[in-house]
Amino acid sequence: MKRKTWSWIIKIAGTVLILVFLFSRIRFDVSEFTKILLSLNPWYFLLSLCGVVIILGVKSYRWKYLLAGENVNYHPLRAFSAYLASFTIGIVTPGRIGEIARLYYVREESPVDFYEAFKTVIADRVFDLSALMLLGSSGLLYYVKAFGNLPGYVYGLLMLGAFLVLYFLVWFLINRMLKMKFFGRFHILRFIRDSWKLIIDGRSLVCWLITVVAYLVYFTTAGWIFDALHISMSFMDVAFILSIMSLVTILPISIAGFGTREASLVFLLAQYGLPAETALSFSLLQFLAFFLWGSLIGTVAWIMKPISLKLVKEDSIRIWQLVIGKDNELNNRISGE
């Protein structure tokens, strides 16, 4: 049996096991669940659908800006289309790894080499993960009252300071390691250094600001779904809940985050006294708005411009060569330094 088939079997089994475990631990009333959905305010939900498109548009502009830093003049509409298509592919791949599909689009449509394009895709993903990890870790500390009964934004500021120190420490350590003969042999470490530079250099400030805008829209959009369910939730609470949930759904143990999304939301919303029926209603609507609706738009983009299978195969080989240290282009770069 092929590895890909085994991967799907494992994810299906993981989804089923998580859902079975969840429903065995909660009291779920189908009639109450139905009642909540029937009382939905459709206008707020429709607003959330618009918000999803805006979020992807803002993020695609951030990626375009990263490409511009590598001297690639990629048209905003093409960047948006590529971002949409890769979003769809990312949903059905473990850890959202399918989002590197953008690499193939930009390589096919502009004169950029593999190395420069791959750096921008990795850096773009790091901006998103950084925002989620910052707010997710802040939320976890807030819920367990690690530093006492402080407001949520104070936990966020404390973690922001810690992240700033950590990111520059990582940059310092990587550069020190590359000066050592033993670590200098690892080409992947040099690639990490070059990619990391994109998130801490002077130009990265614009990318961080774009990321802030994207997540302001993201949390506002999620807030509209809460409003659609007639639930009053502060912006900071929405940010904590969605960040933790998003991090959990990235785990490659289920299909499109099913099971992990529901379990995390049941636990998190219980902190606000909300029943499982409400948590699962929000989970369903959030999936429809962010994942199903977003992937449908991305599918249209992919149909209009399918990925070149030839480039996919070539770049897959390049990525593997980069990891094992046999990438000729990287060897030339190292020799030239």
Salt bridges, closest charged atoms under 4 A:
GLU70 OE1 - LYS119 NZ 3.55
GLU99 OE2 - ARG96 NH1 3.41
GLU99 OE1 - ARG102 NH2 3.49
GLU99 OE1 - ARG125 NE 3.94
GLU108 OE1 - LYS305 NZ 3.86
ASP113 OD2 - ARG333 NH2 3.38
GLU116 OE1 - LYS119 NZ 3.07
GLU116 OE2 - ARG333 NH2 2.82
ASP124 OD1 - ARG62 NE 2.91
ASP124 OD2 - ARG102 NH1 2.73
ASP128 OD1 - LYS59 NZ 3.51
ASP128 OD2 - ARG62 NH2 3.01
ASP194 OD1 - ARG193 NE 2.63
GLU262 OE2 - ARG261 NH1 3.68
GLU314 OE2 - LYS310 NZ 2.50
ASP315 OD1 - ARG107 NH2 2.50
ASP327 OD2 - ARG318 NE 2.96
GLU329 OE1 - ARG318 NH2 2.65
GLU329 OE2 - ARG333 NH2 3.31
GLU337 OE1 - ARG190 NH1 2.53
GLU337 OE2 - ARG193 NH2 3.69
